[in-house]
Amino acid sequence: MANVVVIGSQWGDEGKGKIVDWLSERADVVVRFQGGNNAGHTLVIDGVTFKLHLLPSGVVRPEKLSIIGNGVVIDPWAFLEEIETIREQGVTVTPDNLRIAENAILILPLHKDLDLARERALGKDKIGTTGRGIGPAYEDKVARRAIRVGDLGESDVLMERIGKLLLHHNALQRGMGEPEIDGADLKARLEEIAPKIMPFTGVVWQTLDDARRDGKRILFEGAQGTMLDIDHGTYPFVTSSNTVAAQAAVGSGQGPNAIDYVLGITKAYTTRVGSGPFPSELTDDVGQGLGERGKEFGTTTGRPRRCGWFDGVLVRQSVKVNGISGIALTKLDILDGMEELKVCTGYMIDGEKFDHLPGSSVRQAKAKPIYEVMEGWSESTQGARSWADLPATAIKYIRRIEEIIDAPVALLSTSPKREDVILVHDPFAD
């Protein structure tokens, strides 16, 4: 049985939620392996829209096991709030169908406060974080002062861990002219929520190893996108975790051999939320039109997304960095009715041609797209479920994308609805 990793091949917001939900019907276990509740995956099921942030997309299918791996940072209050939100929509989440890694890091109120304070201090140079404390929590993890989920069950040593954490954070508070954090108050809040969190806690790496031995199919669900990866993205305008496919193994406690197929979710055009370079960005009526037709607003933040032409250079880079086996091309229908389409096939930077996006932030900011112009189509592709339903020019556009990025289209999504998918190759078949 193949195990599949789903990642975003651009700057996130590629439509991972629907694809993961569609694939989860074929999976037995669905795993989140990085990020936190800064993610936003939208699922439309039987006319009901679910907006998930921390929970794996598999939770909407009660018969599946959902797992939050050790690579995720968890806001316990947001976690319980999200469970309650989808409970009101008819989905019940219990320790029987959702497990949290005992060695996952907790996001605390002090992390969110620090996140927001730093963004305010940066002003126009801000990174564009969601303000949910993701970055500061990962910082504490790397600095070995974080509080982990399993620590909630160790009340006798919890205050000691909080003391070490506040040695750092209260120094920051004083430096910013803010009042110090009360350790006793933080301990009381954690002890209050611990009984609600601990029943979900388990030895996730062992659970996944058992599932693999039993021949169960595992779907690893990534958040954000490759170009937001802390190592491989448009640094420093990135998230604070590794978003690439290799993190699926590290962030869930499995070896590299756990991954059989890497599916890169890829939008038929390009979008980005927040600050940072965006070579193919359109600031004209065409870009505005893409945003309006595509309803391009962040699931988590509600911020409008910047829109541009398809950037084949970035996606080709993602294909190589992730070892992408095939892509799921989404939102093709948003291009319906456009007479002319453009695809970025290279960059010009200071008079030099590049076939990749350089690591230098200075060069990234200077990158100018080299476009290939293609004919658009007037017919509708929305809801298409076979190649025969697509206009010839739409198929030509898809085939050219495959050539540019050096990867085949495995799935084609033609609307937000779960059933509107053209399957070219089943990732679980490998």
BALONU-493649 format. One record per residue (C-alpha): residue in one letter; residue number from 1; x, y, z. Coordinates in steps of 0.2 Angstrom, whole numbers, plus 5000, padded with zeros to 4 digits. Layout:
{'A',NUM,{X,Y,Z}} ...
END
This chain:
{'M',1,{5000,5000,5000}} {'A',2,{5007,5017,4995}} {'N',3,{5008,5031,5008}} {'V',4,{5006,5049,5000}} {'V',5,{5012,5066,5005}} {'V',6,{5002,5081,5000}} {'I',7,{5012,5098,5000}} {'G',8,{5009,5115,4992}} {'S',9,{5020,5119,4978}} {'Q',10,{5018,5138,4978}} {'W',11,{5015,5150,4993}} {'G',12,{5001,5140,5000}} {'D',13,{4982,5142,4997}} {'E',14,{4983,5130,4982}} {'G',15,{4968,5121,4987}} {'K',16,{4976,5107,4998}} {'G',17,{4960,5105,5009}} {'K',18,{4949,5098,4995}} {'I',19,{4962,5087,4988}} {'V',20,{4967,5080,5005}} {'D',21,{4949,5077,5009}} {'W',22,{4946,5068,4992}} {'L',23,{4961,5057,4995}} {'S',24,{4957,5053,5013}} {'E',25,{4942,5043,5006}} {'R',26,{4956,5031,5000}} {'A',27,{4967,5032,5016}} {'D',28,{4966,5025,5033}} {'V',29,{4976,5037,5043}} {'V',30,{4978,5056,5039}} {'V',31,{4993,5065,5047}} {'R',32,{4997,5084,5050}} {'F',33,{5016,5085,5051}} {'Q',34,{5021,5104,5052}} {'G',35,{5014,5121,5055}} {'G',36,{5000,5126,5067}} {'N',37,{4983,5134,5067}} {'N',38,{4991,5147,5055}} {'A',39,{4985,5135,5041}} {'G',40,{4968,5136,5033}} {'H',41,{4961,5121,5023}} {'T',42,{4943,5123,5016}} {'L',43,{4932,5108,5013}} {'V',44,{4915,5108,5005}} {'I',45,{4906,5092,5009}} {'D',46,{4887,5090,5004}} {'G',47,{4885,5108,5003}} {'V',48,{4893,5111,5020}} {'T',49,{4909,5121,5021}} {'F',50,{4922,5117,5034}} {'K',51,{4937,5128,5038}} {'L',52,{4950,5119,5047}} {'H',53,{4966,5127,5054}} {'L',54,{4975,5114,5066}} {'L',55,{4964,5098,5064}} {'P',56,{4969,5086,5050}} {'S',57,{4957,5086,5035}} {'G',58,{4953,5068,5039}} {'V',59,{4942,5073,5055}} {'V',60,{4927,5076,5044}} {'R',61,{4927,5057,5040}} {'P',62,{4924,5049,5058}} {'E',63,{4929,5032,5052}} {'K',64,{4947,5038,5048}} {'L',65,{4961,5040,5061}} {'S',66,{4968,5058,5061}} {'I',67,{4985,5062,5069}} {'I',68,{4994,5078,5074}} {'G',69,{5012,5074,5073}} {'N',70,{5027,5080,5083}} {'G',71,{5032,5093,5070}} {'V',72,{5016,5103,5073}} {'V',73,{5015,5117,5086}} {'I',74,{4998,5116,5095}} {'D',75,{4988,5130,5103}} {'P',76,{4978,5120,5115}} {'W',77,{4964,5133,5117}} {'A',78,{4962,5135,5098}} {'F',79,{4962,5116,5097}} {'L',80,{4947,5114,5108}} {'E',81,{4938,5128,5100}} {'E',82,{4940,5121,5083}} {'I',83,{4934,5104,5089}} {'E',84,{4918,5113,5096}} {'T',85,{4916,5122,5080}} {'I',86,{4915,5107,5069}} {'R',87,{4905,5098,5082}} {'E',88,{4891,5111,5079}} {'Q',89,{4892,5107,5061}} {'G',90,{4889,5088,5065}} {'V',91,{4907,5081,5066}} {'T',92,{4912,5073,5082}} {'V',93,{4930,5072,5087}} {'T',94,{4936,5061,5101}} {'P',95,{4952,5052,5106}} {'D',96,{4946,5037,5096}} {'N',97,{4948,5046,5080}} {'L',98,{4961,5059,5084}} {'R',99,{4978,5058,5092}} {'I',100,{4991,5071,5096}} {'A',101,{5010,5067,5098}} {'E',102,{5015,5068,5116}} {'N',103,{5031,5077,5110}} {'A',104,{5023,5091,5100}} {'I',105,{5026,5109,5106}} {'L',106,{5013,5120,5114}} {'I',107,{5009,5137,5108}} {'L',108,{5005,5148,5124}} {'P',109,{4997,5165,5125}} {'L',110,{5014,5173,5127}} {'H',111,{5019,5167,5110}} {'K',112,{5005,5176,5102}} {'D',113,{5008,5192,5111}} {'L',114,{5026,5191,5106}} {'D',115,{5022,5188,5088}} {'L',116,{5010,5203,5087}} {'A',117,{5022,5214,5096}} {'R',118,{5036,5210,5084}} {'E',119,{5025,5213,5069}} {'R',120,{5020,5230,5075}} {'A',121,{5038,5235,5079}} {'L',122,{5043,5230,5061}} {'G',123,{5030,5241,5053}} {'K',124,{5031,5241,5034}} {'D',125,{5045,5228,5035}} {'K',126,{5034,5216,5044}} {'I',127,{5035,5197,5038}} {'G',128,{5016,5196,5037}} {'T',129,{5013,5182,5050}} {'T',130,{4996,5177,5055}} {'G',131,{4999,5183,5073}} {'R',132,{4995,5166,5081}} {'G',133,{5012,5163,5089}} {'I',134,{5019,5150,5077}} {'G',135,{5036,5158,5075}} {'P',136,{5040,5161,5094}} {'A',137,{5034,5143,5098}} {'Y',138,{5046,5136,5085}} {'E',139,{5060,5147,5092}} {'D',140,{5057,5140,5110}} {'K',141,{5057,5122,5103}} {'V',142,{5074,5125,5094}} {'A',143,{5081,5134,5110}} {'R',144,{5075,5119,5121}} {'R',145,{5065,5129,5132}} {'A',146,{5047,5125,5125}} {'I',147,{5033,5116,5135}} {'R',148,{5027,5100,5126}} {'V',149,{5010,5092,5126}} {'G',150,{5016,5078,5137}} {'D',151,{5022,5090,5150}} {'L',152,{5004,5094,5154}} {'G',153,{5003,5077,5163}} {'E',154,{5018,5082,5174}} {'S',155,{5011,5094,5186}} {'D',156,{5025,5093,5198}} {'V',157,{5038,5098,5185}} {'L',158,{5027,5110,5175}} {'M',159,{5032,5126,5186}} {'E',160,{5050,5122,5184}} {'R',161,{5048,5121,5165}} {'I',162,{5038,5137,5165}} {'G',163,{5052,5146,5175}} {'K',164,{5065,5141,5162}} {'L',165,{5054,5148,5148}} {'L',166,{5050,5164,5157}} {'L',167,{5068,5167,5161}} {'H',168,{5069,5171,5142}} {'H',169,{5052,5179,5139}} {'N',170,{5052,5190,5154}} {'A',171,{5069,5197,5148}} {'L',172,{5060,5201,5131}} {'Q',173,{5045,5209,5140}} {'R',174,{5056,5220,5150}} {'G',175,{5066,5225,5134}} {'M',176,{5050,5230,5126}} {'G',177,{5043,5240,5141}} {'E',178,{5030,5227,5144}} {'P',179,{5024,5219,5161}} {'E',180,{5032,5203,5165}} {'I',181,{5022,5186,5163}} {'D',182,{5015,5178,5179}} {'G',183,{5022,5161,5179}} {'A',184,{5009,5155,5192}} {'D',185,{4994,5161,5181}} {'L',186,{5001,5152,5166}} {'K',187,{5003,5136,5176}} {'A',188,{4985,5138,5182}} {'R',189,{4979,5140,5164}} {'L',190,{4988,5125,5158}} {'E',191,{4983,5114,5173}} {'E',192,{4965,5119,5169}} {'I',193,{4966,5114,5151}} {'A',194,{4977,5098,5154}} {'P',195,{4962,5086,5157}} {'K',196,{4954,5091,5141}} {'I',197,{4970,5089,5131}} {'M',198,{4978,5074,5138}} {'P',199,{4965,5060,5133}} {'F',200,{4970,5064,5115}} {'T',201,{4989,5062,5118}} {'G',202,{4998,5047,5112}} {'V',203,{5014,5039,5105}} {'V',204,{5011,5044,5088}} {'W',205,{5027,5037,5080}} {'Q',206,{5022,5020,5087}} {'T',207,{5004,5022,5081}} {'L',208,{5010,5026,5063}} {'D',209,{5023,5012,5063}} {'D',210,{5009,4999,5068}} {'A',211,{4998,5006,5054}} {'R',212,{5012,5004,5041}} {'R',213,{5015,4986,5047}} {'D',214,{4996,4982,5046}} {'G',215,{4997,4988,5028}} {'K',216,{4986,5004,5031}} {'R',217,{4987,5018,5019}} {'I',218,{4993,5034,5027}} {'L',219,{4990,5052,5020}} {'F',220,{5003,5065,5026}} {'E',221,{4995,5082,5025}} {'G',222,{5006,5098,5023}} {'A',223,{5001,5116,5027}} {'Q',224,{5007,5132,5019}} {'G',225,{5018,5129,5003}} {'T',226,{5036,5126,4998}} {'M',227,{5040,5144,4995}} {'L',228,{5036,5147,5013}} {'D',229,{5048,5134,5019}} {'I',230,{5061,5140,5032}} {'D',231,{5075,5134,5022}} {'H',232,{5069,5133,5004}} {'G',233,{5057,5148,5003}} {'T',234,{5058,5166,5000}} {'Y',235,{5067,5169,5016}} {'P',236,{5064,5179,5027}} {'F',237,{5046,5181,5021}} {'V',238,{5043,5163,5026}} {'T',239,{5034,5152,5039}} {'S',240,{5044,5145,5054}} {'S',241,{5044,5127,5049}} {'N',242,{5049,5115,5035}} {'T',243,{5035,5114,5023}} {'V',244,{5043,5102,5011}} {'A',245,{5039,5083,5008}} {'A',246,{5054,5077,5019}} {'Q',247,{5046,5085,5034}} {'A',248,{5032,5072,5033}} {'A',249,{5044,5059,5040}} {'V',250,{5053,5070,5053}} {'G',251,{5037,5078,5059}} {'S',252,{5028,5062,5062}} {'G',253,{5042,5051,5068}} {'Q',254,{5044,5040,5053}} {'G',255,{5059,5036,5042}} {'P',256,{5060,5042,5024}} {'N',257,{5055,5025,5017}} {'A',258,{5037,5029,5024}} {'I',259,{5035,5040,5009}} {'D',260,{5030,5032,4992}} {'Y',261,{5022,5046,4982}} {'V',262,{5023,5065,4984}} {'L',263,{5008,5075,4977}} {'G',264,{5011,5094,4974}} {'I',265,{4995,5104,4975}} {'T',266,{4997,5117,4962}} {'K',267,{4986,5132,4957}} {'A',268,{4983,5136,4939}} {'Y',269,{4989,5153,4942}} {'T',270,{4999,5160,4957}} {'T',271,{4994,5168,4973}} {'R',272,{5003,5174,4989}} {'V',273,{4997,5181,5006}} {'G',274,{5008,5194,5015}} {'S',275,{5024,5202,5011}} {'G',276,{5039,5196,5001}} {'P',277,{5044,5194,4982}} {'F',278,{5032,5189,4969}} {'P',279,{5039,5190,4952}} {'S',280,{5023,5186,4942}} {'E',281,{5012,5197,4952}} {'L',282,{4998,5207,4943}} {'T',283,{4993,5223,4951}} {'D',284,{4981,5228,4937}} {'D',285,{4963,5223,4932}} {'V',286,{4969,5206,4927}} {'G',287,{4976,5202,4944}} {'Q',288,{4961,5209,4952}} {'G',289,{4949,5199,4941}} {'L',290,{4958,5183,4946}} {'G',291,{4956,5187,4965}} {'E',292,{4938,5191,4963}} {'R',293,{4934,5175,4952}} {'G',294,{4945,5164,4963}} {'K',295,{4938,5172,4980}} {'E',296,{4956,5174,4985}} {'F',297,{4955,5178,5003}} {'G',298,{4965,5169,5016}} {'T',299,{4955,5155,5026}} {'T',300,{4964,5159,5042}} {'T',301,{4967,5178,5041}} {'G',302,{4954,5184,5029}} {'R',303,{4967,5194,5020}} {'P',304,{4966,5197,5001}} {'R',305,{4979,5187,4992}} {'R',306,{4990,5194,4979}} {'C',307,{4987,5186,4962}} {'G',308,{4998,5183,4947}} {'W',309,{5001,5172,4932}} {'F',310,{5007,5154,4934}} {'D',311,{5025,5154,4938}} {'G',312,{5033,5138,4931}} {'V',313,{5050,5142,4938}} {'L',314,{5044,5142,4956}} {'V',315,{5034,5126,4953}} {'R',316,{5048,5117,4944}} {'Q',317,{5060,5122,4959}} {'S',318,{5047,5114,4971}} {'V',319,{5046,5098,4960}} {'K',320,{5065,5096,4962}} {'V',321,{5066,5101,4981}} {'N',322,{5051,5090,4986}} {'G',323,{5054,5075,4974}} {'I',324,{5036,5078,4968}} {'S',325,{5029,5063,4959}} {'G',326,{5014,5072,4951}} {'I',327,{5004,5087,4954}} {'A',328,{4986,5091,4957}} {'L',329,{4981,5106,4947}} {'T',330,{4968,5117,4955}} {'K',331,{4956,5131,4950}} {'L',332,{4958,5129,4931}} {'D',333,{4940,5136,4930}} {'I',334,{4946,5153,4936}} {'L',335,{4955,5155,4920}} {'D',336,{4939,5152,4910}} {'G',337,{4934,5166,4898}} {'M',338,{4952,5174,4897}} {'E',339,{4957,5177,4879}} {'E',340,{4976,5177,4883}} {'L',341,{4986,5168,4897}} {'K',342,{5004,5170,4902}} {'V',343,{5016,5158,4910}} {'C',344,{5032,5163,4918}} {'T',345,{5047,5152,4911}} {'G',346,{5062,5161,4918}} {'Y',347,{5068,5177,4926}} {'M',348,{5079,5192,4921}} {'I',349,{5089,5198,4936}} {'D',350,{5101,5213,4932}} {'G',351,{5102,5208,4914}} {'E',352,{5106,5189,4918}} {'K',353,{5093,5175,4914}} {'F',354,{5089,5163,4928}} {'D',355,{5080,5146,4927}} {'H',356,{5077,5146,4946}} {'L',357,{5074,5159,4960}} {'P',358,{5090,5163,4968}} {'G',359,{5092,5161,4987}} {'S',360,{5097,5180,4989}} {'S',361,{5083,5190,4995}} {'V',362,{5090,5205,4985}} {'R',363,{5090,5195,4969}} {'Q',364,{5073,5188,4972}} {'A',365,{5066,5206,4974}} {'K',366,{5074,5211,4957}} {'A',367,{5067,5196,4948}} {'K',368,{5057,5200,4932}} {'P',369,{5047,5187,4924}} {'I',370,{5050,5180,4906}} {'Y',371,{5033,5176,4899}} {'E',372,{5027,5163,4887}} {'V',373,{5010,5169,4880}} {'M',374,{4996,5156,4877}} {'E',375,{4979,5156,4870}} {'G',376,{4965,5156,4882}} {'W',377,{4947,5148,4881}} {'S',378,{4930,5154,4881}} {'E',379,{4921,5138,4886}} {'S',380,{4918,5133,4905}} {'T',381,{4929,5120,4913}} {'Q',382,{4919,5121,4930}} {'G',383,{4913,5104,4936}} {'A',384,{4922,5095,4922}} {'R',385,{4925,5077,4927}} {'S',386,{4934,5070,4911}} {'W',387,{4947,5076,4898}} {'A',388,{4933,5076,4885}} {'D',389,{4924,5089,4895}} {'L',390,{4939,5101,4893}} {'P',391,{4942,5114,4879}} {'A',392,{4957,5109,4868}} {'T',393,{4966,5125,4873}} {'A',394,{4964,5121,4891}} {'I',395,{4972,5104,4888}} {'K',396,{4986,5113,4879}} {'Y',397,{4988,5124,4893}} {'I',398,{4989,5109,4905}} {'R',399,{5001,5100,4894}} {'R',400,{5013,5115,4893}} {'I',401,{5013,5117,4912}} {'E',402,{5018,5099,4913}} {'E',403,{5033,5102,4901}} {'I',404,{5039,5117,4910}} {'I',405,{5038,5110,4928}} {'D',406,{5045,5093,4923}} {'A',407,{5031,5084,4932}} {'P',408,{5014,5076,4926}} {'V',409,{4997,5081,4932}} {'A',410,{4990,5067,4942}} {'L',411,{4974,5075,4947}} {'L',412,{4964,5090,4940}} {'S',413,{4952,5100,4951}} {'T',414,{4938,5109,4942}} {'S',415,{4928,5117,4957}} {'P',416,{4928,5117,4976}} {'K',417,{4916,5102,4976}} {'R',418,{4923,5086,4982}} {'E',419,{4917,5076,4967}} {'D',420,{4923,5088,4953}} {'V',421,{4940,5080,4950}} {'I',422,{4948,5072,4935}} {'L',423,{4959,5057,4940}} {'V',424,{4974,5054,4929}} {'H',425,{4984,5044,4941}} {'D',426,{4979,5038,4958}} {'P',427,{4994,5042,4970}} {'F',428,{4989,5027,4981}} {'A',429,{4991,5015,4967}} {'D',430,{5010,5016,4967}} 
END
